[in-house]
């Protein structure tokens, strides 16, 4: 213990010496805490006994990743009725008449919500609304002349800037921790609508829903998630930008729910190899795998194999940008959509629809081929043409079904996949026969990068092959 403390003292001393040598003072958070601390509240919830189910985790095989982004206050539901369960979190007052922002998971399934102020007053709160997609909730207590926080602009926040969190980790009210902004615009698994602020501020169970302040004492985020293999702080914390949270709370206050835009496309990331196949100079945009029939995108002329590079004037640098941009667009708005199609840019016009609920994937309808096996091609797979029954079931005019994948195959294909298109240097070719595919493959150079549009079950995806090897 002595060695650990000595090492820590040396590190702190070195940091302080460096700061002094640079003519700078270490940051002083005392004024910020004095001015804003009273607007941060402790939230505790009570849930009556009921049979509960454990939330489903994403389909992840890596044991370490199963610990990824654990919620700060995970509930521990039992197999049946038992004593009341309680959870703890934080929140902050945004108006003098008692409106409070927190996380949706803090008040989820709560029968009673108790709010405790720094002056020890306690109130029962009612839920105005909650949005699980962004993990933002708005609650209200009956009080007046309350201290309220000041709002900042996350767009002005810089990586490396000091930030401060105030909350109730493990129930220790009004605990102050500080750190720097590690990154902005982070996309997290299962979180499509929030460009998270990443920090190294110490965040632990109970900090959920608490504010993240800049050095001006302005709220720039709502602390929401952590990366942890243990359930405790490991140096990676994530906050919801306050502009996102405020937009959500405005809709919750006005309508009691959140309206989000949708256009009806399935997308994937554009990799370096995909960019080369589609004739893009660099990887960017969101590659459209499929377009829902009758959807806003379909009516606006968006096609599978389009790469959406700009939506409503906003750049789409990665596929994760598109859900946030579309989701933040008001339903009914008619917006320009710039796509990269067959080696050239094109501008379409789409009227945004409304996202009503999560779509559930349908049953697996992979066809069972009946044709006799053919010789393997340069990909190392055996394919055959779809028969009439398969075309009718899959509602396809043409395609080649993979009947066998040989050892050493050069493509990440599976038995039952249906090859729909081949893309090479921006040229798109519909696949209609095995002879056609073999002819196309035979004409390609050894190191050619090609991409297939593949139907797998009820979904479509682009699969890239980098290098075909020597010709047989």
BELPEZI-V234642 format. One line per field, one symbol per residue. burial: + if it has 24 or more other ideal C-beta (glycine too) atoms within 12 Angstrom, else -. A space follows every 50 residues. Layout:
burial = ???
//
This chain:
burial = ----------------------------+--++--++++++++++-+--- -----------------++++++++---------+++++++++++--+++ ++++++++++-+++++++----+-+-+++++++++++++++-+--++++- ++-+--+---+++++++++---++++++++++-+++++-+++++++++++ +++++++++++++++-++++++++++++----+--+++++++++++++++ +++----++++++++++++++-++++++++--++++++++++--+++--+ -+++++++++++---++++++++++++++-+-+-+++++++---+--+-+ +++-+----------++-+------+++++++++++---+---+-+-+++ +++++---+++-+--+++++++++-+-++-+--+--++-++--+---+++ ++++++--++++++++-+----
//
